Amino acid sequence: MIPTEFEYVAPRTVEDVLAALAEHGDEAKLLAGGQSLLPVLRMRLNAPEVVVDLGKVEELRGIRDEGDALVVGAMTTHATVGKNPLIAEHAALVHQAVKHLADRQIRHRGTFGGALAHADPAGDLGAPALALGCEFVVAGPQGRRTVAADDFFTDLFETAVGEGELLVEVRVPKHTGWGAHYEKFVRVAHQWPIVAVAATVKAEGGTISEARVGLTNMGSTPLRARAVEQALVGQPATDEAVRAAAASAAEGTNPPSDLNGDADYRRHLATVLTRRAVLAAAGA
């Protein structure tokens, strides 16, 4: 299908992007990597009057080290994130998740910020962002503000980015030395995950001292498995102990039912995948 006619603008600065959004309001759509927007336009599920292309805004690209955190520009591609040695060393969970995201073509076009702002609960980056406690820097008419990961994902395909605002970068707290694993269950390669688990674990002498676990596609937003995290602290990194903690992985979730599986099937998967992810992250 061919999209409906629209005006195309390609600003070069964040300020110009915000000006375009202010001028056109909800008739404008932002174009990042295009992996989510372009199919929607082609199917005419959305017909914006203006498409604002972020591709020429260089300040939205790149990865930099700011001491206790790595800062990833919203327009940085998945491929760039996946190849970055700082990410591999200090944010291994993001490195793991990006490797599992779609295929090479999409990773070379899709953007880190675009995927997170799209807020698909089946997307591969939301759960790692929650688990790592990322912060989202949003620019708007009143300046810039920072939103914690726990407050960023508000509902199905909805985030704390308001009308006339733009996600400009993501701050990823360093988890240097933590083990990490992203366990994703699909029926066919490159599919959206039926369920996935993002786990990062700090183990000392075979005992888990800290753990953070995120769940993919277990509700209308990415979720934290907080009961699992609490149950893991102080436990040995053994199959028995992790299995007991992982039994509460589905607690407080509301997974969908669809052709890939009903809600109870996903709850069962969550416990199985959480055990596998935590054990792998702990090096057990």
N, C-alpha and C positions, 0 to 999 in steps of 0.2 A: 504494500500500500504506500501511497505518497502522502506526506503530511500536508495539512492545510497551510495556506500561505501565512508567513510571518515575517516581521522585520528582524534583521540580524544586526547585532552590535557587538564589537569586540574591544572593550576598554583595555587600557594598559596599566591602570592603577586601581587599588582597592577603593580609593575615593571616587573614581569614575564609575566603578561598579555600583557603589552605593547610590550615586546620583541617578544612574539608570533605573535602579529599583525604586527610588523615590518618585521618579517621573512616571513610571508605568505601573506601579503598584502590583496588584495580584494578577495583572495581565502579562507579567514578565516571568520567564523561567530561566534559571541559571543552567548553563551547560558546562560541565567539568570534563570528565572523560567520555561522557555520552553513553556509557554502557547500560544505564537505566533509562535515561530520558529519550534517547533516539527510538528504541522500540515502542515506547508509549506514543511518541509523535507519529510514527509510521502506522500504528494501529488506530490512530485518531482517538485515543482515550483521553487525550488532552490537546487543546488547541490554543496555545498562547499567542498573543498578538506580537510579543517580542521575545526573542531568545538572546540572552546575554552570555556570550562566550568568554570563559575565564582563561582561555588558553594563552593569552598574551600578557597575563599579569604575573610577571616573573617573581615578585615578592611572595607569591603563594607557593613557590617550589623550594625544595631543598630540605636537608636535615642538618641540624646543628646541635652541638653539645652545650648545655647551659648548666653544667655542674651536677646538680641532683636530678636533672631530667634531660631527655632528648626532645627536641622540638621538630615536629614534622609538618611542613607546609601542606595545606589542604590539597594543592594540585600536584603533589608528589605522586608519581605513579607507583603502583604495587610492585612493579619490577625493580624500581629504584630502591624502595624500602627493603625488599627481599635480598638485595645484593649489598646493602650497606653494612660494613663491619661494626659500626657502633650499635646498630640495632641488634645484630647477632650477639654481641657481647653483653649489652646492658638491658635488652628487652627481648630476650629469647622467645618469649611467648608470641610476640608480634611476628618475629621471624618465622616461627613454626606455622602460624595461621596463614600468613601470606603465601607460603609454599603450597598450601592446600587450596588456595583461592582460584576457582575457575580454571582457565587454561592460559597458555603463554600469551596468546593474542590479547585476551582481556587484561592480563596483568600488565601488558605494555601500554594499554590505552586507559584502563580504569585508574581512578585516583583514590588515594587513601582517605582524604576528606570527603570526597564525593560519596564513597561507599558508606561512610559513617553517617553523613547527613541524610542519605536515603533511608536509613534506619529500617531496613528489612530485617525482621526478627530471625530470618534464616540466613542472613549475611554472616560471613566468617570473621568480621572484625569487631563486632559489638561486644561479644563475650570477652575476648582478650582485653579490650579497652576497659571494660568493667573490672575485670580481675586485677589489672595493673593499676587501677585508680587514676586513669588518664584525666586530663583537664582539657576542655575545649575552649579556645579563644574565639569569641564571636565579635565581629565588627558591625556597628550599626550607626544610625544618625546621631546617637548620644555618645559615641566613642566605642571603646572596646571593653568587654567584660569576659570573665572566665567562669565556665560552668563545669562543675564536677561531673564525672561520668555517671554517678548515681542519679544525677538530676537531668542528664542530657536526653536520654531516651524517654519520651513521655507517653507514647502510644504507638499503635501500628503505623509505621511510616511517618511518625511525627517525632520532632525533637524540640529542644528548647530554643532553637534558632527561630526568631520571630519574623514577622513580615518586615521587609526592608533591611534584613540583616544577612550577614554572610559569615560562614565558618572560615576562618583564615589559617588556623594552625591547631595542632594537637600536641599537648605536652605529655610525654610519656615518662613517668617516674622510673628511674633506674632500678632494676632488680638484678644487679650484678652478682653473679655467683648462685642465683636461684636456678633450680632445675625447672624445665618447662616442657609441656607437651600439649598438642592440640589433636584430640581424637575425634574424627569425623566419620559419621556413618552415612553412606550413600548406596543406592542400588546400581547406579551406573557412574562412570567417571565424569567429573566436572559438573555433577548435579549439585543443586542447592542441598545442604545437609538436611537429612530427615531429623537428626539430632546431632549435636556436636558438643564437646566439652573442652574448655580451655583451663588448664591447670598450671599453676606455678607454685613451687614448693621450696622452702628453705629447710634443709635437713642438716643436722649436726650430729656426728657420731652415730648415724643410723636412726636418729630420732627426729621427727618432724617438729620444728619449732614454730614455723609459720606456713600457712597455706591459703591460697586464694583460688577460687574456682568459679568460672563463668559458664553459663549454659546458653546454647544456641538453639533456637526454634522450640522453646519450651513455654512460650507465652507470646503476648503481643509485643514485647520488647525483649532484648537480651536480659538475662537474670543472673544474680549471684546465688550460688548454693551455700548460703551462710551457715546452715546447720552442719554441712559437711566440713566447712572450714574450721568451725569451732571444735567439732569432734576429732579432727585430725591432730590438733595441737597437743604435743606431748606424747604422741603415739609412735611406736616403732614403725618404720617403713616396711612393713610386712604385708603379705597378701591378706592375712586374717584381719589385721587391724584396719587396713584400708577398706576392705570389703564391708566391715561393720560400719565405718564412717560413711561410706558411699551409699548405704541403704537409705539414707535420708535425702538423697540428691533431688528427688522430685517433690520434696516438701514445699508447699506454697506455690507450685507452678500451675499453669493452666494451658497445657499444650493443645495444639489444634488436632482435629481429626480430618484426614483427607485420604486420597487414593494411596498414599505412601504408608499409611498406618493410622490407627485411631489413637486417642489420647492415652489409653492404658499401655499400648505398645510403646509409645514414646516415653512414658514414665519408667517402664522397664529398661528401655535403652539407656536412659539417663543414668541409672544406677550402674549398669554394666560399663558404659563408656567412662563414667567418673572414676571407677576403680582402675580401669586401664590407664587413664590419663594421669592420675595421681601416682600410680606405681612407676610409670615411665618417667614422670617429672622428678620423682625421688630417686631415680636410678636403681630401683629395686627389680 
